């Protein structure tokens, strides 16, 4: 692994820690406990101390143009999915980058890219994986952990190192077709909700810039950016 791995006992946010302490080299910070983990928008991540995997990866993907930055999201989500796939099946990527086991969420992530013109200066992928937590106390609708699925403790550091290796590899590959095949609800019609209300649709496409394209039962093509549509589960 080329990345330096920094272990810290506690921080408010591993993304914020890397933003303040990261430099020009790729780096990973792994926290035993994160007090203020965030997902997309206002979402928070519940994580019991010492039980889960909360970490952030700082990358400098100079080969990825700014208009293709969704490649980072695809590569990272597939890396996590495939690493978890060594322990369990029935995994999928819920657009844009949540990892689901059946209809339950096992991993969430927040990817922050800094751009300069047509180039990406750096990218920080903050990742939270439910590993050994046995119960969840928050009002999150559908969390699940590896332990709840397998009944066994998982070595968090081994899982972390596996994910990092896969991220390195997938960042250099064309992963779009694989991403499409791994999508949650990739087949058939399912319920969604947008500003106009609830509707049934199937996934038509995910564009190279990350927009989700849905096709309604009436044949209407709808295009969404992040947070413009919700999966009704």
N, C-alpha and C positions, 0 to 999 in steps of 0.2 A: 504493500500500500504506500502510495506517495504522500498521502495526507498525514499531518501530525494529529494525533488524537490527544485531546486535553480532557482529563476527568476533573470535575468539580463536584463538591458535595451538594451545594444548593445555589440556585440563582432564580431571579424572577422570570427570566426568559432566556433560553439559549440563543435565540435569534438576536436579541438585544446584546447579549454578552459578546457574540461574534462581531456584531456591528461596531462595538466599542473596542474590542481587543484584537480582532482579526487584521491581517495585513495583506501583503501581496502574494502570499503563499496559500495554497489550499489547506484547509484546517477543519477538524471536527471537534466540537465540544459536546461532551456527554455529562449530563447532570443526574445525580442520584435523586434529586427532588427539584421540581420546578414550581414556584409559587404562583406564577401568573402566565401560564401557557395559553397561547391564543391559536385559534384556527382562523378560517375565513371570516371576515366581518367582525361581529361581536361575539363569536363563539369562544367558549373557554374549554380547556381540556382538564378533566379530572384525573389525577394520577396520585396514587398512594406512594408515600415515601419508600424508596428502595425496592419497589415491585415492578416498575415498568421501564420502558426505554424511551427517554426524552433526550433528544440530541439535535444538533444543527450542523449542517455541512456547508462550509464556505468554498465556493468554486469560482474559477475565473475562465468561463467557457468562451474564449475569444473566437473560437471557430463557429459559434452559433450567432447568426445575425439577429438583431433586435426583433425583426418581424417574424422570426421563427422561435421566439423564446418559449413557446409552449412545449417545445422539444424537451426542455429541462423537466417540466412537470410530468411528461410521459415517461421519460427515462427513470426518474426517481420513483414514481409510483410503481413501475414494473419491477424495479430492483427490490422494493419492499415486498411486493406481491410474490415474487419468485423466491425470495429468502424465506418468507413465511410458509411458502408452499413445500418447504422441506419438512414441515411439521404437520400441516393440515391441508385438506383439499377444499373445494367449494369457495375459492377466493375470486374476487373480481374487483375492478377499479370503478368506483362510482364517480362519474364526471364531476369535477375535473380530476381530483386526485385522492379522494378518500378510499381506503381499502376496506372491503366488506367481506365478511364470512356469511354466506347466505344473505339474510336480510339484517344483519347486525354489523355495527361498525367496530373494527378492531384497530384501525389506524387512521389518524388524521394528519394533515400537514399544511404548512403555510410556506409558500415559496415567494421570496422577495428578490426582485431583480433591479439592479441599478443600471440605467442606460446612459450612454453618452453618444448622441447622434444615432447612427445605425448600428452601434456596437453595444455589447453587454459588458459593463465594467466588472461586475461580479454578481454572483447569485448566492443567496442563503436559503437553504431548504431546511426548515424546522419540522421535525418529525416526532410524533408521539405514538407509541405502540403499546397497547395493553398486553402485557406479557404475563406476569404472575399475580396480578390483582384478583382476589377471589370474590369481592363484592363491590358494587358501585352505589354511591349514596346520592349523587346529584340527580337532577331531573332530566338528564340527557335521555332521549327516548330509546336508544337501542345499543348501548355499549356492550362489548363482549371482550374477553381476554383469551389468550392462548391457554391459560390454566383452566378456564371454564370449559373449553372445548376438549382438551386432552386429559385433564386431571393430573398433569405433571408440571413440575417446575422446569423452566427453560433458562439456559445460561444466557444472560443478557449480553455479555461482552462478545460471545461467539456469534450471536445474532447480529450485533452491531457490525462486527468485522466482515461478516458475509454481505451485509447490505452495502457497505462502503465499496467492496470489491465489485459488486454488481453495478453500482452507480458509475464507477470508473469505466466499466466496459460498455454499458448502455448509452452513455453520453457520446460515444464515438460511433454508435450504430444508428441506422434508420429503423426506428422502433414503432412508427406510426401504425403499420398493419397489425403488429402484435398488440398494440394498445387497443385498437378497435376490437380485436378478437377477445380481449380480456374485459371489456366494459360490462358493468352491471346493467342488466336489462337490455343486453345487446340484441335480443330477439323478441318479437311480439309487441303487442300494445300494452301499455301500463299507464297508471294514473299520474298526472303531473298537475302543477298549479302555477299560474303566472298572474300578472296584474289583472287579467281579465277573468280569472277564476279557474276552476278545475276542468280538466279535459283528459282524454285518452290519446296517447300517441306512441309511436315507436321511434327509436333512434335511427335517423337517416344518415348522419355524418357527424364527425368532429373535424372542423376545418383546421388548417395548419396554424392559424392564429389562436386556436382554442375555442372558438365559438361552437356551441352545441346546436345541431340542426335536428329538429323533430318534425315528423310527419303525422298530422292528426288523422283520426278515422275518416274525416271528411275530405282528406287529400290536401289539406292546407299545410304549407311548409313554413315552419316557424324557426327563427334563428335567435339564439340567446348568448349573451355574455354571462360571466360569473354572477351569481346571485339574482339573475333575472327570472329564473324558473326554479321550482322546488320539486323534488321527487316525493310523491305521496306514498308513504310506506306503512 
